Amino acid sequence: MASGKSGGKGTPATVAAARASVAFTLHEYAVDPDAASYGEAAADALGVPRERLFKTLLAEVDGALSVGVVPVSGSLDLKALAAALGGKRARLADPRDAERATGYVVGGISPLGQRRRLPTVVDASASGFATVYVSAGRRGLQIELAPDDLVRLTGARLARVARD
């Protein structure tokens, strides 16, 4: 288990994981500012399969913000997200709205330690791994933890919400 405060790396995400006594490991990497995809660049920099590193996307489901957590190897299926949350329609949220709601910047949005807890769905593929990687709350920092801990800390439900 790593301490979220070690080395000045404390973010709301790492603090939330540490407070919950969740075992996790932090992974730093050099950020490529020209990368087309922050998630894919992170997976490549860390040598992690893209299906094991998850990105956090905000969407509006029937007008209310929600969170979809899907592998960087795929995309968020908005129709599946809406269905998983009992809604009818979904669209990706405006990046400014996502940043305001979560307290994080795009490319570093973590599903953990968000400013306010939003309805969250983690893609069911996460349960196929002993650990998964998600943003630790800033570009260049990923947190590795058990999928069950991710679901518990975010109050998420598991559902198939990723599309290849």
Secondary structure, 3 states (H helix, E strand, C coil): CCCCCHHHCCCHHHHHHHHCCCCEEEEECCCCCCCCCHHHHHHHHHCCCCCCEEEEEEEEECCEEEEEEEECCCEECHHHHHHHCCCCCEEECCHHHHHHHHCCCCCCCCCCCCCCCCCEEEEHHHHHCCCEEEEEEECCEEEEECHHHHHHHHCCEEECCEEC
